[in-house]
């Protein structure tokens, strides 16, 4: 009673401390469900409900709480009172850091009396900090589904097999080194997911899982598997990729229902002929046919190192102390030399779209790649790991250099980088070496020269313009300090075009910086060339100005009167004690500082055109792209066979990394629930060397049977950069001051003809479907139809990866042999009907698309599910967990 009183006291304090929280009555409690993981103060709400509506709360059958909630430990003690509970979710990962990575919850154990939940069938403890499986779980007699993924489990209890009703168990991404023999007693188990652990051996008893249909052991340290796996007659999918297998039993080929055996990226030099001849086996990334490397081989040679080839859907691999070479589908390569890892280590990676909120480009930087994240963070390798990252070749390298930039979690820094030409390809790669993994991207920056200034002084030249020198006299510093120099040459033509004044001239821009906050002890002499066309013989000193700018180039001050200028025939020399931007101007203008600021910002602008094209075979599919001016003609030429549309827009100017939007208007509409849709407009980020392109499906509320729809798409600027040049702002007036351009879009009139097949669905009856669950959102019939439009000739591979048998695939192909559309639809809806009751079927669909090399469809489905979750969260806040309403809102049509 004392403990319960303490809980109620905490709930009172929690309610008082929750500012602006809505009144908690029946709005949070819907029938027998209580989903509080969507609230940041969900545990606080539970405590309040438990106090005020205890009679209703103890009848709850479905409960979800976030283990990222700091009050979870307080709530745990009251959960065993919910005797009718059937499903309990105490999951972390709902909070994310600024890079989008899931943050693990705080759960490390469960109270012993959790074993009193006799009705509990579903328990999800994923994304927490469990190092051992709580013993109370073994006392849950009705438990059917147990999820403990993304924890720190090292082992499972010896009597784990006492969970006799378990049908689904997932412990992926833990640290399991072995499995108990009792696991073979789970006679009802249908799916076992143990990927990305540290398993080295499997007990023979695994072969007793006679009802198991899917077994995922990928990403472990297995060098062999027991022959008893051939006893798994119900097995459909066996995932063994990214292990250390040197042999596999031939008997696996005889499993009657097996539709996928994934052995990619292992150490198999030879495999049984029965397996190699099987059509469902995947073997890429194995050293098949290669001889065992000699122990006498030169250890410095990388020829004997294992090679891994990763398909587009794979996002991890294992590195051993022997090292390996890794080639990703996107062209990124790694080399882990022998000894780089002290033992088997799981490497995870993902490719991220650059987010301008945290990918901060410096002035004159150009982004040349997506962001690559490598994990684990913070682990130090014993030897440097080499990385090769493909990038888009910059337009010019005369004044710029390519570097790999990495993020430490606090700031970005540039790595020593070597640009190489990719073999058998003209695409360049950036090569760097690292001891730690984090985030990486490729940028083009102004050439940066660096030198170490000793107490004796030194002479520092620019490699871009050798006429620029910095002279450090003896005694300039007590301790050696590092100095960096960047130079931006500016042509007389650019100055004349921007200023509209043929008499304006400027020297190259010089940026100096150092690693010390202390000024130099003695003045440093700087030599700059005079502006083009100006010499010591014709110099009018009243027109010459030396400007000093801050490191961000936001302010430019005329310091001509504050320094002593020494002139030669070609140069000017002056002295300073601290570093920044320096710029020589030759002009009759009075307000030189504002003129320099205008020119500086205009130099960072890109001239671009917008294009809006429609597919010739499907006018509802529209391609939008923002293209730099010099690329417009090549892009249009490449697209002209498949697309048609108006001429590109007039030229506009944009900054690298600037946001802009596209809005469809005048009878043309899109799915407003797209995650990249803001206030009805599609969001873009402009990067001059990346594809600023989106292809979407548009619709119209207008009846097109009688008339065509003549609409348009308009482009609008997003957040305006500070102090934008006046010339770039000249067209922004009135209510549409952010308007950039408008292009016409026409949807033709629909003219169905007699005898014409107006739809691939003719003669094909499709049942209503909702795949998934309310919390994550559903895939509907409309979603599957949109997916079908993208599948194409890959439908057989996708079907096999979805678990359909070869007999089913052959039957679908034969029965619809003259209609590819019906083949695809029949395959998808056959699978959907078979799996409509499976709450995890959407995840299986995503995985199957990735395994089939269709990352584009997998990404689209994930987008729908993410969007469904967002709408579900909003709907329960709006109507108080009314499941029927939120379910309907969560069924989002794919665009």
BELCORSUL-V243605 format. One record per backbone hydrogen bond with DSSP energy under -1.0 kcal/mol. CO is the residue of the C=O (numbers start at 0). NH is the residue of the N-H. If there is no record, write none. Layout:
co;nh
CO;NH
CO;NH
This chain:
co;nh
0;4
1;5
2;6
3;7
4;8
5;9
6;10
7;11
8;12
9;13
10;14
11;15
12;16
16;18
17;20
24;27
29;32
31;60
31;61
32;29
33;63
35;38
38;41
40;44
41;45
42;46
43;47
44;48
45;49
46;50
47;51
48;52
52;56
53;57
55;58
56;59
60;85
60;86
61;33
62;88
63;35
64;90
65;68
66;105
68;71
70;74
71;75
74;77
77;80
78;81
80;82
81;84
85;120
85;121
86;62
87;123
88;64
90;66
94;102
96;99
100;96
102;92
106;128
110;113
111;114
112;115
113;116
115;117
116;119
120;143
120;144
121;87
122;146
123;89
125;91
126;104
129;151
130;153
133;136
134;137
135;138
136;139
139;142
143;166
143;167
144;122
145;169
146;124
148;126
152;174
153;176
156;159
158;161
159;162
161;163
162;165
166;189
166;190
167;145
168;192
169;147
171;149
175;197
176;199
179;182
180;183
181;184
182;185
184;186
185;188
189;212
189;213
190;168
191;215
192;170
194;172
198;220
202;205
203;206
204;207
205;208
207;209
208;211
212;235
212;236
213;191
214;238
215;193
217;195
221;243
222;245
225;228
226;229
227;230
228;231
230;232
231;234
235;258
235;259
236;214
237;261
238;216
240;218
244;266
248;251
249;252
250;253
251;254
259;237
260;281
261;239
263;241
268;288
271;275
272;276
274;277
277;280
279;260
281;262
283;264
285;287
286;289
293;296
297;300
301;304
305;324
307;326
310;313
314;348
316;346
318;344
319;322
320;338
323;335
324;307
325;333
326;309
327;330
331;327
332;387
333;325
334;385
335;323
336;339
339;381
344;318
346;316
347;374
349;372
351;370
354;357
354;358
357;359
361;364
365;443
367;391
370;351
371;439
372;349
374;347
384;433
385;334
386;431
387;332
388;429
398;446
400;444
402;442
403;414
404;440
405;412
406;438
410;407
412;405
417;430
419;428
421;424
426;421
427;390
428;419
429;388
430;417
431;386
433;384
434;380
437;373
438;406
439;371
440;404
441;367
442;402
443;365
444;400
448;484
450;482
452;480
453;456
454;474
457;471
459;469
464;467
467;461
468;526
469;459
470;524
471;457
472;475
475;520
480;452
481;514
482;450
483;512
484;448
485;510
487;508
490;494
491;495
492;496
493;497
494;498
495;499
500;503
504;585
508;487
509;581
510;485
512;483
523;575
524;470
525;573
526;468
527;571
530;533
539;542
542;586
544;584
545;558
546;582
547;556
548;580
549;552
554;549
556;547
558;561
565;572
568;535
569;529
570;567
571;527
572;565
573;525
575;523
576;519
579;511
580;548
581;509
582;546
583;506
584;544
585;504
589;591
590;594
591;595
592;596
593;597
594;598
595;599
596;600
597;601
598;602
600;603
601;604
605;653
606;628
607;651
608;626
609;648
610;624
612;622
613;643
617;620
619;697
620;614
621;695
622;612
623;693
624;610
626;608
627;630
630;634
631;635
632;636
633;637
634;638
635;639
638;641
638;642
641;615
643;613
651;607
653;605
654;657
657;685
658;717
659;683
660;715
661;681
662;713
664;711
668;698
670;673
673;676
675;682
677;680
680;677
681;661
683;659
685;656
686;689
690;692
691;625
693;623
695;621
698;668
703;749
708;746
710;744
711;664
712;742
713;662
714;739
714;740
715;660
728;731
730;732
735;738
737;716
740;714
742;712
744;710
746;708
752;755
755;757
758;761
760;763
770;778
772;776
778;770
779;783
780;784
781;785
782;786
783;787
784;788
786;789
790;793
791;794
793;797
794;798
795;799
796;800
797;801
798;803
799;802
804;808
805;809
806;810
807;811
808;812
809;813
810;814
811;815
813;816
815;818
818;822
819;823
820;824
821;825
822;826
823;827
824;828
825;829
826;830
827;831
828;832
829;833
830;834
834;837
837;840
839;843
840;844
841;845
842;846
843;847
844;848
845;849
846;850
847;851
848;853
849;852
853;857
854;858
855;859
856;860
857;861
858;862
859;863
860;864
861;865
862;866
863;867
864;868
865;869
866;870
867;871
868;872
869;873
870;874
871;875
872;876
873;877
874;878
875;879
880;882
881;885
882;886
883;887
884;888
885;889
889;891
894;696
